[in-house]
Amino acid sequence: MANIKEIARIAGVSVTTVSRVLNNHPYVSKDKRAAVLDTIDQLNYTRNMNAVHLITGRTGAVAVILPFINFFYFSIVMDGLAHEALLAQYRLILCQTNYSPEEELKVLEMLRNKEIDGVVIVSTALQPEVIEEYTAYGPIVTCQNSGERRFSSVYIEHYAAFRHGLQYLIGKGYRKIGYCEGRQNGSSSSIRQSAFREFLAENKLPFQEAWMIYDCMTEEHGAAAARSLLEMRERPDAVIVSGDHVAAGLIIESRKHGLRIPEDLAVMGFDNQPIGRLLEITTIDNQLYEMGASAFRIIHEQIRGDSTLPVYRKLAYRIIERSTV
């Protein structure tokens, strides 16, 4: 099997030049680069990536822990991650875990075993203390606020964002407010639930447990939530929904049954997804794309050694006013 010394001899260049071409180094003349690439083709040379990893100490890959690959919330975060990874010429290894702690730990063990250079955690079932144990083996970035830990994080303040959304609803005159949430016991969803309950109590607004609808993650779940609301003797006059796709399903199903949006039922989303723009859904923009992009930029800087301390980056949120409130 050919090696870089043989390639250098046949191409008439130094071993250093061959190494630079293989590593896509910019400071190689066009003629020398062409000679090396032609020789590689002639010899059918294949790099021994294990040897490259041993030399550089890097694999050129980052693992991404996410519970589901087909939910739109995660796809927008992935879009930001993938864009930045492509610019950096890094590979992403997507690891769907279904919120299984055992599966998430398998990915973190890949970091311990030097199979990857770092881990981005989009959403997790693990406790922060468990994640911290693996920071000794490489950089880790989460897309949620875990406080000041030994790993980095990119996040928005869900508590403040949800309260802002609720304040917007009561500012529009709504007093009976319902709530559609994804996972009932997720870290971010628990924060949003606290914001919801405390805001209603502080403003002396009516609270009914029946108006809290959980496990809403898709358009179909939103449609089912609409049917549940329609069956209620007394229903809310506004609903805040923790996802624009769920809000879309709720709106479409409500309109099928003759409800006017927002006259009979106001709907406020969360995420600012493309479907929200199409259906003119009033929503809270939580910068999902920038969350993913920032997460990769942080971990890439740490892999390169440009930064060693954990970074805690809080993103701004904003209410986008459209026609459903």
C-alpha positions as CSV (number, residue, x, y, z in Angstrom):
1,M,0.0,0.0,0.0
2,A,1.3,3.5,-0.9
3,N,2.4,5.9,1.8
4,I,3.1,9.6,1.8
5,K,6.8,9.1,1.2
6,E,6.1,7.2,-2.0
7,I,3.6,9.9,-3.1
8,A,6.2,12.6,-2.4
9,R,8.9,10.7,-4.4
10,I,6.6,10.2,-7.5
11,A,5.1,13.7,-7.4
12,G,8.5,15.3,-7.0
13,V,7.6,17.2,-3.8
14,S,8.4,17.0,-0.1
15,V,6.6,14.9,2.4
16,T,5.6,18.1,4.1
17,T,3.8,19.2,0.9
18,V,2.0,15.9,0.6
19,S,0.8,16.3,4.2
20,R,-0.4,19.8,3.5
21,V,-2.4,18.7,0.5
22,L,-3.9,15.8,2.5
23,N,-4.9,18.2,5.2
24,N,-6.2,20.8,2.8
25,H,-3.6,23.4,3.9
26,P,-4.0,26.6,1.9
27,Y,-0.3,27.4,1.4
28,V,0.5,25.0,-1.4
29,S,1.0,26.1,-5.0
30,K,-1.5,25.0,-7.7
31,D,1.1,23.0,-9.6
32,K,2.3,21.1,-6.6
33,R,-1.2,20.4,-5.3
34,A,-2.2,19.1,-8.7
35,A,0.9,16.8,-8.9
36,V,0.1,15.4,-5.5
37,L,-3.6,14.8,-6.2
38,D,-2.7,13.1,-9.6
39,T,-0.2,10.8,-7.8
40,I,-2.8,9.9,-5.2
41,D,-5.2,8.9,-7.9
42,Q,-2.6,6.9,-9.7
43,L,-1.6,5.0,-6.6
44,N,-5.2,4.7,-5.4
45,Y,-4.0,6.0,-2.0
46,T,-6.4,5.7,1.0
47,R,-5.5,7.6,4.2
48,N,-5.3,5.6,7.4
49,M,-7.6,7.7,9.4
50,N,-6.7,6.0,12.7
51,A,-3.1,7.1,12.1
52,V,-4.3,10.6,11.3
53,H,-6.3,10.7,14.5
54,L,-3.2,9.6,16.5
55,I,-1.1,12.3,14.9
56,T,-3.6,15.2,15.2
57,G,-5.4,14.1,18.4
58,R,-8.7,14.9,16.7
59,T,-11.3,12.8,14.8
60,G,-13.0,15.7,12.9
61,A,-16.4,14.7,14.3
62,V,-18.8,16.0,16.9
63,A,-21.7,13.9,18.3
64,V,-25.1,15.5,18.7
65,I,-27.5,14.1,21.3
66,L,-31.1,14.7,20.5
67,P,-34.2,12.8,21.5
68,F,-35.9,12.7,18.1
69,I,-34.7,13.6,14.6
70,N,-38.2,14.2,13.2
71,F,-39.5,16.9,15.5
72,F,-39.3,20.4,14.0
73,Y,-38.0,22.1,17.1
74,F,-34.9,19.9,16.9
75,S,-34.6,20.2,13.1
76,I,-34.1,24.0,13.3
77,V,-31.4,23.6,15.9
78,M,-29.8,21.0,13.7
79,D,-29.9,23.3,10.8
80,G,-27.8,25.9,12.7
81,L,-25.4,23.2,13.9
82,A,-25.0,21.7,10.4
83,H,-24.3,25.0,8.7
84,E,-21.5,25.9,11.1
85,A,-20.1,22.4,11.0
86,L,-19.9,22.5,7.2
87,L,-18.0,25.8,7.3
88,A,-15.5,24.2,9.8
89,Q,-15.3,21.0,7.7
90,Y,-16.5,19.0,10.6
91,R,-18.7,15.9,10.6
92,L,-21.8,15.6,12.8
93,I,-22.8,12.2,14.2
94,L,-26.5,12.4,15.0
95,C,-27.5,10.2,18.0
96,Q,-31.2,9.8,18.6
97,T,-31.7,8.8,22.2
98,N,-35.5,8.9,22.8
99,Y,-34.7,10.6,26.1
100,S,-33.1,7.3,27.3
101,P,-30.4,8.1,29.8
102,E,-28.6,4.8,28.9
103,E,-28.4,5.8,25.2
104,E,-27.2,9.3,26.1
105,L,-24.5,7.8,28.3
106,K,-23.3,5.7,25.4
107,V,-22.6,8.9,23.4
108,L,-20.7,10.4,26.3
109,E,-18.7,7.2,26.5
110,M,-17.7,7.9,22.9
111,L,-16.1,11.1,24.2
112,R,-14.3,9.2,26.9
113,N,-13.0,6.8,24.4
114,K,-11.8,9.5,22.0
115,E,-14.1,8.4,19.2
116,I,-15.3,12.0,18.8
117,D,-13.9,15.5,19.6
118,G,-16.9,16.8,21.5
119,V,-20.6,16.5,22.3
120,V,-23.5,18.9,21.7
121,I,-26.6,18.0,23.7
122,V,-29.7,19.5,22.2
123,S,-32.1,18.0,24.9
124,T,-31.3,15.5,27.6
125,A,-32.8,13.3,30.3
126,L,-29.5,13.3,32.2
127,Q,-28.8,15.4,35.3
128,P,-26.2,18.2,34.9
129,E,-24.0,16.5,37.5
130,V,-23.7,13.4,35.3
131,I,-22.8,15.4,32.2
132,E,-20.1,17.3,34.2
133,E,-18.3,14.0,34.9
134,Y,-17.5,13.7,31.2
135,T,-16.0,17.2,30.7
136,A,-12.6,15.7,31.7
137,Y,-12.6,14.0,28.3
138,G,-13.5,16.8,26.0
139,P,-15.8,19.8,25.4
140,I,-19.6,19.5,25.9
141,V,-22.2,22.1,25.0
142,T,-25.9,21.9,26.0
143,C,-28.8,23.8,24.4
144,Q,-30.5,24.5,27.7
145,N,-29.7,26.5,30.8
146,S,-28.1,24.3,33.5
147,G,-26.5,27.1,35.4
148,E,-22.8,27.6,35.7
149,R,-21.4,24.2,35.2
150,R,-18.1,22.7,33.9
151,F,-19.7,22.4,30.4
152,S,-20.9,25.3,28.2
153,S,-24.5,26.2,27.4
154,V,-26.6,28.2,24.9
155,Y,-30.1,29.0,26.0
156,I,-33.0,31.4,26.3
157,E,-34.7,32.1,29.6
158,H,-37.9,30.1,29.2
159,Y,-39.3,31.5,32.4
160,A,-39.0,35.1,31.3
161,A,-40.1,34.3,27.7
162,F,-43.3,32.5,28.8
163,R,-44.2,35.3,31.3
164,H,-43.7,37.8,28.5
165,G,-46.0,35.9,26.3
166,L,-48.7,35.6,29.0
167,Q,-48.4,39.4,29.7
168,Y,-48.9,40.0,26.0
169,L,-52.1,37.9,26.1
170,I,-53.6,39.7,29.1
171,G,-52.6,43.0,27.5
172,K,-54.9,42.0,24.6
173,G,-57.7,41.4,27.1
174,Y,-57.6,37.6,27.6
175,R,-58.2,36.3,31.1
176,K,-59.0,32.6,30.6
177,I,-55.7,31.1,29.4
178,G,-55.0,27.5,28.6
179,Y,-51.6,25.9,27.9
180,C,-50.3,23.1,25.6
181,E,-47.0,21.6,26.5
182,G,-44.7,18.8,25.2
183,R,-43.0,16.7,27.9
184,Q,-44.6,17.3,31.2
185,N,-41.4,16.6,33.2
186,G,-38.7,18.0,30.9
187,S,-36.3,20.6,32.3
188,S,-37.4,23.5,30.0
189,S,-41.1,22.5,30.1
190,S,-41.0,22.4,33.9
191,I,-39.7,25.9,33.9
192,R,-42.5,27.0,31.5
193,Q,-45.1,25.4,33.7
194,S,-43.8,27.2,36.8
195,A,-44.0,30.5,34.9
196,F,-47.5,29.7,33.8
197,R,-48.9,28.8,37.2
198,E,-47.1,31.6,39.0
199,F,-48.2,34.2,36.5
200,L,-51.8,33.2,36.7
201,A,-51.7,33.3,40.5
202,E,-50.0,36.7,40.7
203,N,-52.5,38.2,38.3
204,K,-55.5,36.5,39.9
205,L,-56.4,34.8,36.7
206,P,-58.5,31.6,36.7
207,F,-56.6,28.3,36.6
208,Q,-58.1,25.0,35.6
209,E,-56.1,21.8,35.5
210,A,-58.2,20.7,32.4
211,W,-56.8,23.6,30.5
212,M,-53.2,22.2,30.9
213,I,-52.8,19.7,28.0
214,Y,-49.5,17.7,27.9
215,D,-47.7,15.5,25.4
216,C,-48.3,17.9,22.6
217,M,-45.4,17.7,20.1
218,T,-46.9,17.4,16.6
219,E,-49.6,18.9,14.4
220,E,-51.8,15.8,15.2
221,H,-51.4,16.4,18.9
222,G,-52.4,20.0,18.4
223,A,-55.6,18.8,16.6
224,A,-56.3,16.4,19.4
225,A,-55.9,19.3,21.9
226,A,-58.4,21.4,19.9
227,R,-60.9,18.5,20.1
228,S,-60.4,18.3,23.9
229,L,-61.1,22.0,24.2
230,L,-64.2,21.8,22.2
231,E,-65.6,19.1,24.5
232,M,-65.2,21.3,27.6
233,R,-68.2,22.9,29.2
234,E,-66.0,26.0,29.9
235,R,-63.0,26.5,27.8
236,P,-60.2,29.1,27.7
237,D,-60.4,32.1,25.4
238,A,-56.7,32.0,24.7
239,V,-54.0,29.2,24.6
240,I,-50.3,29.5,24.8
241,V,-48.6,26.6,23.0
242,S,-45.0,25.4,23.4
243,G,-44.5,24.8,19.6
244,D,-45.7,26.3,16.4
245,H,-46.5,23.0,14.8
246,V,-48.7,22.1,17.6
247,A,-50.3,25.5,17.4
248,A,-50.9,25.0,13.7
249,G,-52.7,21.7,14.3
250,L,-54.8,23.3,17.0
251,I,-55.7,26.2,14.7
252,I,-56.6,24.1,11.7
253,E,-58.8,21.7,13.7
254,S,-60.5,24.6,15.6
255,R,-61.4,26.2,12.3
256,K,-62.8,23.0,11.0
257,H,-65.3,23.0,13.9
258,G,-66.3,26.6,13.3
259,L,-64.2,28.4,15.8
260,R,-62.9,31.8,14.8
261,I,-59.2,32.6,15.4
262,P,-58.6,34.8,17.4
263,E,-62.2,35.9,18.1
264,D,-63.3,32.7,19.7
265,L,-59.9,31.3,20.6
266,A,-56.6,33.2,20.5
267,V,-53.5,31.0,19.9
268,M,-49.9,32.0,20.7
269,G,-47.1,29.7,19.6
270,F,-43.5,29.3,20.6
271,D,-40.4,28.7,18.3
272,N,-41.1,30.9,15.2
273,Q,-41.2,28.0,12.8
274,P,-41.8,28.4,9.1
275,I,-45.3,27.0,9.5
276,G,-46.0,29.8,11.9
277,R,-45.2,32.4,9.2
278,L,-47.5,30.6,6.7
279,L,-50.4,30.5,9.1
280,E,-49.8,33.9,10.6
281,I,-49.3,32.5,14.1
282,T,-48.4,35.0,16.8
283,T,-45.4,33.4,18.5
284,I,-42.3,33.8,20.6
285,D,-39.1,33.6,18.6
286,N,-36.6,31.7,20.7
287,Q,-33.8,31.7,18.1
288,L,-33.5,28.0,17.5
289,Y,-31.2,28.3,14.5
290,E,-28.9,30.6,16.3
291,M,-28.9,28.3,19.3
292,G,-27.5,25.5,17.1
293,A,-25.1,27.7,15.3
294,S,-23.7,29.2,18.6
295,A,-23.4,25.7,20.1
296,F,-21.2,24.6,17.3
297,R,-19.1,27.7,17.2
298,I,-18.4,27.3,21.0
299,I,-17.5,23.7,20.8
300,H,-15.3,24.2,17.7
301,E,-13.3,27.0,19.5
302,Q,-12.8,24.6,22.5
303,I,-11.7,21.7,20.3
304,R,-9.1,24.0,18.7
305,G,-8.0,25.1,22.1
306,D,-8.9,28.8,21.5
307,S,-11.0,28.7,24.7
308,T,-10.9,26.3,27.6
309,L,-13.4,27.9,30.1
310,P,-17.1,27.0,29.8
311,V,-19.2,29.6,28.0
312,Y,-22.8,30.5,29.0
313,R,-24.5,32.3,26.2
314,K,-28.0,33.6,26.7
315,L,-29.9,34.4,23.6
316,A,-32.6,37.1,23.3
317,Y,-36.2,36.2,22.6
318,R,-39.0,38.3,21.1
319,I,-42.7,38.2,20.5
320,I,-43.7,38.2,16.8
321,E,-47.2,39.7,16.4
322,R,-49.3,38.2,13.7
323,S,-53.0,37.4,13.3
324,T,-53.9,34.6,15.8
325,V,-54.0,36.9,18.9
